[in-house]
Amino acid sequence: MNKELLILRESLIAEAKNSPMLLSDLAGLEAYVSESYNSRSFIELLQNADNAKATKFCVKRFGDYLFVANNGRPFNIKDVESLCRSASSNKVRGTSIGYRGIGFKSVVSFAKEVHLVSGDFEITFSKELSKKLIPQAPKVPLIRIPHEMDDSVKNELANEIKAIQEEGFKTIYIFSSVLANQIDEEYTSFASTTILFLNSIQVIKILLNKKVTANIAVVDENEKGRFLRVSTTDAISNWFVCSDSNCSIAFSMNNGKVTRLPKNEAIIHAFLPTEDSCGLGIVVNGDFSTDPSRRHLIMDETTVTVISNLAKLYASLLKYALSNKDKHIIDALMPYFDLKLIQLMKQSFEKEFAKKIKEAFGKELSNLKLSPSWLNAEDFAKIMAASNLPYIAPECSEIYGLHDFLKYLGNKAEDVGALLSKVNNTEISVLGYAQLVAAGIREVLMNHKLASLGTTDLVISNGRLCSFKEVNENEEEIDESYVQLLLDNGVSENDISQFLKKMGLSNINEVQFSDDDEDDYTFNDEEDEDDMSAPSSVSQWYNDASSSSRPAVYNEGVQKWRSAEENTLAALNANGFRLKDVSKQNLGFDLEGSDPNGKNIYIEVKSIDYVGQKFRMTNNEFAAAQYKPDCYYLALVFQNNDSFEISLIRDPINRLNMTRQVVQWVWECSDYEYKPIKFSL
């Protein structure tokens, strides 16, 4: 036996003989630790390997023996003593995963004997052998007194040990008489995130009844973090890991984009996974304090400090995502828990994290105004951008929980008066104007003064934008479609009438809000003298199409499984247009951007099953088309198994026969020219 090991062994035997009852107490402690760490032996052995700076970790069975090996630094005498003495680890907290020195005791629950082959040591831990040395002790622990490995065991396992060592493994644990079913279940069902935050381990091999492998590799990195790929036998997962101040946030990646994790997968890691959720759509890691089993966090001073550092990292990532309009990262960072109600709950990670978030952000986002609930995000963004004020990008504003999160930080929604003072700096949609007016009417009816509501160009009369004051002085009417938009946005005709009286706009009241209004009417204006036999010259490729059977230049992105809006967007953008999808903003059109000549264009997509089928325009769409006649188009699309056709109709309000129907006030049309461009599928 190694001289240093012999000295340690004699010292432990002497202590045991002098205090056999203490040795028996240590056996009880070992049993308690083993129960606490039930089904965690794999985690503990993996942790030990990572602390030894191993890059490979392997588990395999040979007869009744279980081999667990790693290629890390071999054991020295201090390491052996740490195994033998409970809670005497020589590891320093913050530099390695474990720090109590008791995790290895978890193996007691499934092995009769433990052998260790590492460096100059060939050791056996055995209750039976220890009991012979200390017969006066009622109970003896398994991991306490090191014994020399028996020659018969050496001979039996010599070839297997040699084969493992030839693969580069330097430390081998050998467990005898293991509980096979328990080991197989625990060792082959570990989560892919187990390997995510380890310092050194890159390859895990489990060779039991089921073969499992796991590899981790750095795919790429940027200024914020590293892109990692974890490959297991069953699946490949991709992660974006950002780290700072000894803590990390990991985002799940799918098809190159961050994906929000379900709450049950958003696990807190103390380097290795616990069983606690962080309550966010991410995985977090830090040097948290945990209970002895490392299953649950302990909310002590150290854990609170780690949470504080984690909140600072979280804040920097959210600010980065907001400035870069990365809705996927923002979505993943939003909490599952209610930020207000969590303060009423018992102490937890979520409660402390919510508190530290406020401290981390401070006043950095205090100048960020929120879109009021009554105004669509697209128009709010236009108003704020024209005034050079910070705002949430429209594509991010719909993220569930973001608005409430920013309100929790102290941000407030912009009020009607402030928006009225800025709206003249830009042009917004008819819907946006109507939403502003409807909100303003409600304010005036509550006796709030809003003089600018009467003098700002906000209403549509005779198809043009003007103010209430101008309409009143000219004794004109507000367009019926615009009035309907006001009604759609929560004010009644009586509200409008009362508002006009309060504002001294009596002419509009007398001209428009009388009892002889008709509910139904038909638009049947004479068509313009333009040549209706050919499509408008919106794009050169469209003009060049002499017949509907001639294909367009490009059909890139057109797919059978896509929606009409998606295919129209893809087809037009492939042929010189520069469009974006704004259909979710409810602006009165689906696509917005520029045509191949650089002119503004607004397109509402209508899918038809056959030529001549009726299509409908909502009042919002009708108002938008009426307000922007020269640049508003209907795209009638027809798709069969072989092709996808688009027929563009400019200025549909004046060029088509539109009949108003009382079905939540929509506009129907079945009489239209259909001259499509065909795209092959």
C-alpha positions in Angstrom: 0.0 0.0 0.0 1.1 3.5 -0.8 3.0 5.0 2.2 0.8 8.2 2.4 -2.3 6.1 2.1 -1.0 3.7 4.9 -0.5 6.7 7.3 -4.0 8.0 6.5 -5.5 4.5 7.0 -3.8 4.0 10.4 -5.0 7.4 11.5 -8.6 6.6 10.6 -8.5 3.2 12.2 -7.1 4.7 15.4 -9.9 7.3 15.5 -12.5 4.6 15.0 -11.1 2.4 17.8 -11.0 5.4 20.2 -14.5 6.4 19.4 -16.5 3.5 18.0 -19.8 5.2 18.8 -18.7 8.2 16.8 -18.0 5.8 13.9 -21.5 4.4 14.3 -22.9 8.0 14.2 -21.0 8.6 11.0 -22.6 5.5 9.5 -26.0 6.9 10.4 -25.0 10.2 8.7 -23.8 8.4 5.7 -27.2 6.6 5.4 -29.0 9.9 5.8 -26.9 11.5 3.0 -27.5 8.5 0.8 -31.2 8.8 1.2 -31.1 12.5 0.6 -29.1 12.0 -2.6 -31.3 9.1 -3.8 -31.1 8.9 -7.6 -28.4 11.6 -7.7 -25.3 9.4 -7.7 -24.8 9.9 -11.4 -24.9 13.7 -10.9 -22.4 13.5 -8.0 -19.9 11.3 -9.9 -20.2 13.6 -12.9 -19.5 16.6 -10.7 -16.4 14.9 -9.3 -15.1 14.3 -12.8 -15.7 17.9 -13.9 -13.9 19.1 -10.8 -11.0 17.0 -11.8 -11.0 18.8 -15.2 -12.1 15.7 -17.1 -13.3 16.1 -20.6 -14.7 12.5 -20.9 -17.0 10.6 -18.6 -17.9 6.9 -19.1 -20.2 4.4 -17.4 -20.3 0.7 -18.3 -21.2 -2.6 -16.8 -19.0 -5.7 -16.5 -20.8 -8.7 -14.9 -22.0 -7.6 -11.4 -19.7 -4.6 -11.5 -20.4 -1.0 -12.5 -17.4 1.0 -13.8 -17.5 4.8 -13.7 -14.4 6.4 -15.3 -13.1 9.9 -16.2 -9.9 11.2 -17.8 -9.4 14.0 -15.3 -6.6 14.6 -12.9 -5.7 11.4 -10.9 -6.3 11.2 -7.2 -3.7 12.5 -4.7 -3.7 11.8 -1.0 -5.7 14.9 -0.2 -8.5 13.7 -2.6 -8.5 10.3 -0.9 -8.8 11.9 2.5 -11.7 14.1 1.3 -13.6 10.9 0.3 -12.9 9.3 3.7 -13.8 12.2 5.9 -17.4 13.6 5.8 -17.6 17.3 4.9 -13.8 17.7 4.6 -13.6 18.5 0.9 -10.5 20.5 -0.1 -12.6 22.3 -2.8 -13.1 26.0 -2.6 -16.6 27.3 -3.2 -16.9 29.2 -6.5 -14.0 27.3 -8.1 -15.7 24.0 -8.4 -19.2 22.6 -8.3 -19.3 20.7 -5.0 -18.0 22.1 -1.7 -19.4 20.0 1.1 -17.4 16.8 0.5 -20.3 14.5 1.2 -21.8 14.0 -2.3 -19.8 10.8 -2.9 -21.6 9.1 0.0 -24.6 8.9 -2.3 -23.2 5.7 -3.8 -23.9 3.8 -0.5 -27.5 3.3 -1.6 -26.7 1.0 -4.5 -23.3 -0.7 -3.9 -22.0 -3.2 -1.5 -18.3 -2.3 -2.1 -16.6 0.5 -3.9 -13.1 0.2 -5.5 -11.0 3.1 -6.6 -8.2 2.9 -9.2 -6.5 6.2 -9.8 -2.9 7.3 -10.1 -0.9 5.3 -7.5 -4.0 4.2 -5.6 -5.9 0.9 -5.7 -8.4 1.1 -2.9 -11.4 -0.8 -1.6 -14.2 0.6 0.7 -16.1 -2.2 2.4 -18.3 -2.3 5.4 -17.5 -5.9 6.0 -13.7 -5.3 6.1 -14.2 -2.2 8.3 -16.4 -4.1 10.7 -13.7 -6.7 11.2 -11.3 -3.9 12.2 -13.7 -2.2 14.6 -15.9 -4.9 16.0 -17.0 -2.8 18.9 -18.8 -0.3 16.7 -22.6 -1.1 16.3 -22.5 0.2 12.7 -19.8 1.2 10.3 -19.9 3.5 7.3 -19.0 2.3 3.8 -16.8 5.2 2.8 -14.5 5.8 5.8 -11.6 3.4 6.1 -9.6 2.6 2.9 -8.5 -1.0 2.4 -6.1 -2.5 -0.1 -7.8 -4.0 -3.1 -7.9 -7.7 -2.9 -5.7 -9.6 -5.4 -8.7 -11.8 -6.5 -10.6 -8.6 -7.4 -7.6 -7.2 -9.2 -7.2 -10.4 -11.2 -10.9 -10.6 -12.1 -11.0 -7.0 -13.3 -7.5 -6.6 -14.7 -8.4 -6.8 -18.4 -11.4 -4.5 -18.1 -9.4 -2.0 -16.1 -6.6 -2.1 -18.6 -9.0 -1.6 -21.5 -10.6 1.4 -19.9 -7.1 2.9 -19.1 -6.0 2.5 -22.7 -9.0 4.7 -23.7 -7.3 7.5 -21.7 -9.3 7.2 -18.5 -7.3 7.9 -15.4 -9.7 7.5 -12.6 -12.0 4.5 -12.3 -14.7 3.8 -9.7 -15.8 0.2 -9.5 -19.0 -0.6 -7.7 -19.8 -4.2 -6.8 -23.2 -5.9 -6.3 -25.1 -2.8 -7.7 -28.8 -2.6 -8.0 -29.1 -2.9 -11.7 -32.6 -1.6 -12.3 -32.0 1.5 -10.2 -28.7 2.3 -11.9 -30.1 1.8 -15.4 -33.0 4.1 -14.8 -31.0 6.9 -13.2 -28.0 6.8 -15.5 -29.8 6.7 -18.8 -32.5 9.3 -18.1 -30.4 12.4 -17.5 -31.5 15.7 -19.1 -29.5 17.2 -22.0 -28.9 20.4 -19.9 -26.9 18.3 -17.4 -23.8 18.9 -19.5 -24.6 22.5 -20.3 -22.9 24.4 -17.5 -20.0 22.0 -16.7 -16.6 23.5 -16.8 -14.7 20.7 -18.5 -16.8 17.6 -19.5 -17.5 17.4 -23.2 -18.4 13.8 -23.8 -20.6 11.4 -21.7 -21.0 7.7 -22.6 -23.4 5.4 -20.8 -23.0 1.8 -21.8 -25.7 -0.1 -19.9 -28.8 -2.0 -21.1 -29.5 1.2 -23.0 -26.6 3.0 -24.6 -26.6 6.8 -24.2 -24.1 9.3 -25.4 -23.9 13.1 -25.0 -21.5 15.5 -26.6 -21.3 19.3 -26.2 -19.5 21.5 -28.7 -19.2 25.3 -29.3 -20.7 26.1 -32.7 -20.2 29.9 -32.7 -20.0 32.9 -30.5 -20.7 36.6 -30.5 -20.2 39.5 -28.1 -23.1 38.3 -25.9 -22.3 34.6 -25.6 -21.7 31.2 -27.1 -23.8 29.0 -29.3 -23.6 25.4 -28.0 -24.8 22.1 -29.5 -25.7 19.2 -27.2 -25.9 15.9 -29.1 -27.4 12.9 -27.3 -28.4 9.5 -28.6 -32.0 10.6 -28.8 -31.8 14.2 -29.9 -29.8 17.3 -30.7 -30.5 20.5 -28.8 -29.0 23.9 -29.5 -28.4 26.6 -26.9 -27.3 30.2 -26.7 -25.5 30.7 -23.4 -24.7 34.1 -22.0 -22.5 34.4 -18.9 -21.3 37.1 -16.5 -20.2 37.3 -12.8 -20.2 33.5 -12.4 -23.8 33.1 -13.5 -25.3 32.1 -16.8 -28.6 32.3 -18.8 -29.2 29.7 -21.5 -31.7 30.1 -24.3 -33.1 27.1 -26.2 -32.6 27.5 -29.9 -34.8 26.1 -32.7 -34.0 26.7 -36.4 -31.6 29.4 -35.5 -34.0 31.3 -33.3 -34.4 31.5 -29.5 -37.4 29.5 -28.3 -39.2 30.0 -25.0 -39.0 27.0 -22.8 -42.1 25.5 -21.0 -42.0 26.3 -17.3 -41.3 22.6 -16.4 -38.1 22.7 -18.5 -36.9 26.1 -17.3 -34.8 24.6 -14.5 -32.4 26.3 -12.1 -28.9 24.8 -12.3 -26.4 24.9 -9.5 -23.9 23.9 -12.3 -26.0 20.7 -12.4 -29.8 20.7 -12.6 -31.9 21.1 -9.5 -35.6 20.4 -9.4 -36.6 24.0 -9.1 -38.1 26.1 -11.9 -36.8 29.7 -12.4 -40.3 30.8 -13.6 -38.9 32.2 -16.9 -38.6 30.7 -20.4 -34.9 30.1 -20.0 -32.4 28.0 -18.0 -30.4 29.8 -15.4 -27.2 28.7 -13.7 -25.1 30.0 -10.7 -23.3 29.0 -7.6 -26.5 28.8 -5.6 -26.7 27.3 -2.1 -28.8 24.1 -2.2 -30.0 21.5 0.3 -27.8 18.4 0.8 -29.4 16.6 -2.1 -28.8 19.6 -4.4 -32.4 19.3 -5.5 -33.7 22.6 -4.1 -32.2 26.1 -3.5 -31.7 27.5 0.0 -32.4 31.2 0.1 -29.3 32.2 2.1 -27.1 35.3 1.6 -25.0 33.5 -1.1 -28.0 32.6 -3.2 -29.4 36.1 -2.9 -26.1 37.5 -4.2 -26.1 35.1 -7.1 -29.7 36.1 -7.9 -28.6 39.7 -7.9 -25.9 39.0 -10.4 -28.3 37.0 -12.5 -30.8 39.9 -12.5 -28.0 42.2 -13.8 -27.2 39.8 -16.6 -31.0 39.4 -17.4 -31.4 43.2 -17.5 -28.5 43.6 -20.0 -29.9 40.9 -22.3 -33.4 42.4 -22.2 -32.2 45.9 -23.0 -30.1 44.4 -25.8 -33.1 42.5 -27.2 -35.4 45.6 -27.0 -32.9 47.8 -28.9 -32.3 45.1 -31.5 -36.1 44.2 -31.8 -35.3 40.6 -31.0 -38.8 39.4 -30.1 -37.6 35.8 -29.6 -35.2 36.7 -26.8 -37.7 39.0 -25.2 -40.4 36.3 -25.3 -38.1 33.8 -23.6 -37.2 36.3 -20.9 -40.8 37.1 -19.9 -41.8 35.5 -16.5 -44.5 32.9 -16.1 -45.3 34.3 -12.6 -47.3 37.5 -11.8 -44.7 40.1 -10.8 -47.1 41.9 -8.5 -48.7 38.8 -6.8 -45.3 37.1 -6.3 -44.5 39.7 -3.6 -47.3 38.2 -1.5 -45.8 34.7 -1.8 -43.3 33.0 0.5 -39.6 33.5 -0.1 -38.5 31.9 -3.3 -36.2 32.3 -6.3 -39.0 34.0 -8.2 -39.8 36.5 -5.4 -36.2 37.5 -4.9 -35.6 37.7 -8.6 -38.5 40.0 -9.1 -37.1 42.3 -6.4 -33.6 42.3 -7.9 -34.9 43.0 -11.4 -36.1 46.4 -10.3 -32.7 47.2 -8.8 -30.9 45.9 -11.9 -32.9 48.1 -14.3 -32.9 51.2 -12.1 -34.1 54.2 -14.2 -32.5 53.1 -17.5 -35.9 52.4 -19.2 -37.8 55.2 -17.4 -38.1 57.3 -20.6 -39.6 54.4 -22.5 -43.3 55.2 -23.0 -45.8 52.4 -23.6 -48.5 52.2 -26.2 -51.9 52.7 -24.7 -54.2 49.7 -25.0 -56.6 51.5 -27.3 -54.0 52.4 -30.0 -52.5 49.9 -32.4 -48.7 49.4 -32.0 -47.8 50.3 -35.6 -49.2 53.8 -35.4 -47.9 54.4 -31.9 -44.4 53.5 -33.2 -44.7 55.9 -36.1 -45.8 58.8 -33.8 -42.9 58.1 -31.4 -40.3 57.6 -34.1 -41.3 60.9 -35.8 -40.7 62.7 -32.5 -37.4 60.8 -31.9 -38.7 59.2 -28.7 -37.9 55.6 -27.6 -40.7 53.0 -28.0 -41.3 49.3 -28.2 -41.1 48.0 -31.8 -44.5 46.9 -33.1 -43.3 43.3 -33.7 -42.3 43.1 -30.0 -45.3 44.9 -28.5 -47.5 41.9 -28.9 -45.2 39.7 -26.8 -47.3 38.3 -23.9 -46.2 39.8 -20.6 -43.9 42.5 -21.9 -46.4 45.4 -21.3 -47.1 44.2 -17.7 -43.3 43.7 -17.1 -42.5 47.2 -18.2 -45.3 48.6 -16.1 -43.9 46.7 -13.1 -40.6 48.6 -13.7 -42.5 51.9 -13.6 -43.1 52.7 -17.2 -46.4 54.3 -18.1 -48.6 54.4 -21.2 -48.6 57.6 -23.2 -51.8 59.6 -22.7 -54.1 61.1 -25.4 -53.0 64.6 -25.0 -49.3 63.8 -25.4 -50.1 61.8 -28.6 -52.2 64.5 -30.0 -49.3 66.9 -29.7 -47.1 64.6 -31.7 -49.4 63.1 -34.3 -48.9 66.0 -36.8 -45.3 65.0 -37.1 -46.2 61.9 -39.2 -48.9 60.2 -41.1 -50.6 57.2 -39.5 -53.4 54.9 -40.6 -57.1 55.9 -40.7 -57.6 53.3 -37.9 -55.0 55.1 -35.8 -56.7 58.5 -36.3 -60.0 56.9 -35.3 -58.5 55.3 -32.3 -57.0 58.6 -31.2 -60.3 60.4 -31.7 -62.3 57.8 -29.9 -60.0 57.9 -26.9 -60.1 61.7 -27.0 -63.9 61.7 -27.0 -64.0 59.6 -23.9 -61.6 62.0 -22.2 -63.7 65.1 -23.1 -66.9 63.4 -21.9 -65.2 62.9 -18.6 -64.7 66.7 -18.5 -61.0 66.6 -19.4 -59.9 69.5 -21.6 -58.5 68.6 -25.0 -58.7 71.6 -27.2 -56.3 70.1 -29.7 -58.8 67.3 -30.4 -60.9 69.8 -32.3 -58.1 71.6 -34.2 -55.7 68.7 -35.1 -56.2 66.9 -38.5 -57.7 63.6 -37.3 -61.0 63.0 -39.2 -61.8 62.0 -42.7 -64.2 64.2 -44.7 -64.8 63.7 -48.4 -61.9 61.3 -48.5 -59.3 63.8 -47.0 -57.8 64.3 -43.6 -58.9 67.4 -41.8 -59.9 68.7 -38.3 -63.3 68.8 -36.6 -63.1 72.5 -36.7 -62.6 72.6 -40.5 -65.5 70.2 -41.1 -67.7 72.3 -38.8 -66.9 75.6 -40.5 -67.5 74.2 -44.0 -70.7 72.6 -42.8 -69.5 69.2 -44.2 -69.9 65.7 -43.0 -67.5 63.2 -41.5 -67.2 60.2 -43.9 -69.7 57.5 -42.9 -66.9 54.8 -42.9 -64.9 56.9 -40.5 -67.9 57.3 -38.2 -68.3 53.6 -38.2 -64.6 53.2 -37.2 -65.3 55.4 -34.2 -68.2 53.2 -33.3 -66.0 50.2 -33.7 -63.6 51.7 -31.2 -66.0 52.0 -28.3 -67.9 55.3 -28.7 -71.6 55.6 -29.6 -73.3 58.1 -31.9 -74.7 59.8 -28.8 -71.1 60.0 -27.4 -70.0 61.7 -30.6 -73.0 64.1 -30.5 -72.3 65.0 -26.8 -68.7 65.5 -27.6 -69.5 67.9 -30.5 -71.8 69.9 -28.3 -69.1 70.2 -25.6 -66.6 71.3 -28.2 -69.0 73.9 -29.8 -69.1 72.0 -33.1 -72.9 72.3 -33.6 -72.9 72.4 -37.4 -71.6 68.8 -37.7 -74.3 67.7 -35.2 -77.1 69.4 -37.3 -75.8 68.2 -40.7 -74.9 64.6 -39.8 -76.5 63.3 -36.7 -80.2 63.7 -37.5 -82.8 61.0 -37.6 -83.1 60.6 -41.4 -79.8 58.8 -41.9 -80.1 55.7 -44.1 -78.5 52.5 -42.9 -77.9 50.9 -46.3 -76.6 52.4 -49.5 -74.6 51.4 -52.6 -71.4 52.8 -54.0 -71.7 52.7 -57.8 -69.5 55.6 -58.9 -68.6 55.8 -62.6 -65.3 54.3 -63.3 -62.3 56.5 -64.1 -61.4 57.0 -67.7 -58.2 55.0 -67.1 -57.8 51.9 -69.3 -59.3 49.1 -67.3 -58.3 46.5 -69.8 -54.8 46.2 -68.4 -53.4 46.1 -64.9 -51.9 49.2 -63.4 -48.2 49.9 -64.0 -47.2 49.0 -60.4 -44.4 46.8 -61.6 -42.7 46.2 -64.9 -43.1 42.4 -64.6 -46.8 42.8 -64.2 -47.1 45.1 -67.3 -45.1 42.7 -69.4 -47.5 39.8 -68.7 -49.7 39.7 -71.8 -51.9 36.9 -70.6 -52.9 35.4 -67.3 -51.1 32.2 -68.2 -47.7 33.8 -68.5 -45.6 33.2 -65.4 -44.0 35.9 -63.3 -40.2 36.3 -63.4 -39.7 34.7 -59.9 -41.8 32.5 -57.7 -39.3 32.2 -54.9 -40.9 31.4 -51.5 -44.4 30.5 -52.9 -45.4 27.2 -51.2 -48.7 25.2 -51.2 -48.9 25.1 -47.4 -48.5 28.8 -46.9 -51.4 31.2 -46.3 -52.6 33.6 -49.1 -51.0 36.5 -47.3 -47.6 34.7 -46.9 -47.5 33.6 -50.6 -48.5 37.1 -51.8 -45.8 38.7 -49.7 -43.2 36.2 -50.9 -44.2 36.4 -54.6 -44.3 40.2 -54.8 -41.1 40.6 -52.8 -39.4 38.2 -55.2 -40.4 40.5 -58.1 -39.2 43.9 -57.0 -41.6 44.9 -54.2 -40.4 45.7 -50.7 -43.2 44.7 -48.5 -43.8 43.7 -44.9 -46.6 41.9 -43.2 -48.7 44.1 -41.0 -51.9 42.0 -41.0 -51.8 41.6 -37.2 -51.9 45.3 -36.6 -55.5 45.7 -38.0 -54.6 48.7 -40.1 -57.0 48.1 -42.9 -54.4 46.3 -45.1 -52.2 43.2 -44.9 -49.0 44.3 -46.6 -47.2 47.7 -46.5 -44.1 48.9 -48.2 -43.0 50.1 -51.7 -43.6 48.9 -55.2 -40.7 48.3 -57.7 -40.7 52.0 -58.6 -40.2 53.0 -54.9 -43.7 54.3 -54.4 -45.7 53.6 -51.2 -48.2 50.8 -51.6 -50.8 49.2 -49.3 -52.2 45.8 -50.2 -55.2 44.0 -48.7 -55.2 40.3 -49.6 -58.4 38.5 -50.4 -58.5 34.8 -51.1 -61.1 33.5 -53.5 -62.1 29.9 -54.4 -63.3 30.8 -57.9 -63.4 33.9 -60.1 -66.6 35.8 -59.4 -66.8 34.7 -55.8 -67.9 37.5 -53.5 -65.2 39.0 -51.2 -65.8 41.3 -48.3 -64.0 44.5 -47.1 -64.4 45.5 -43.4 -65.2 49.0 -42.6 -61.6 49.5 -41.4 -60.3 48.3 -44.8 -62.9 50.4 -46.7 -61.8 53.5 -44.7 -58.1 52.8 -45.4 -58.8 52.4 -49.2 -60.9 55.5 -49.2 -58.1 57.5 -47.5 -55.3 56.2 -49.8 -57.0 55.6 -53.1 -53.9 55.9 -55.4 -51.7 53.6 -53.4 -54.3 51.1 -52.0 -54.6 47.8 -53.8 -56.7 44.7 -53.4 -54.8 41.5 -54.2 -57.3 38.8 -55.2 -55.5 35.5 -54.9 -56.6 32.1 -56.3 -54.7 28.9 -55.6 -55.0 25.4 -57.1 -52.8 22.4 -57.0 -50.4 23.7 -59.6 -50.3 27.5 -59.4 -50.9 30.6 -57.3 -52.5 33.6 -59.0 -52.5 37.3 -57.9 -54.8 39.9 -59.4 -54.1 43.5 -58.2 -56.9 46.1 -58.2 -55.9 49.7 -57.5 -58.3 52.1 -55.8 -61.0 49.5 -55.3 -63.5 52.0 -53.7 -63.8 54.0 -56.9 -63.2 51.2 -59.4 -65.5 48.5 -58.1 -69.2 48.3 -57.3 -69.3 47.9 -53.5 -72.5 47.1 -51.7 -72.8 47.8 -48.0 -74.2 44.9 -46.0 -75.3 44.9 -42.4 -73.0 42.0 -41.3 -71.0 44.0 -38.7 -70.8 46.6 -41.5 -68.7 44.9 -44.2 -68.5 45.7 -47.9 -69.2 43.1 -50.5 -68.2 42.8 -54.2 -68.8 40.2 -56.8 -68.3 42.3 -60.0 -64.7 42.7 -60.7 -62.1 42.2 -63.4 -59.8 39.3 -62.8 -56.4 39.5 -64.6 -53.9 37.6 -62.6 -50.3 36.7 -62.7 -49.7 33.0 -62.3 -47.0 31.6 -60.0 -46.1 27.9 -60.3 -46.1 25.8 -57.1 
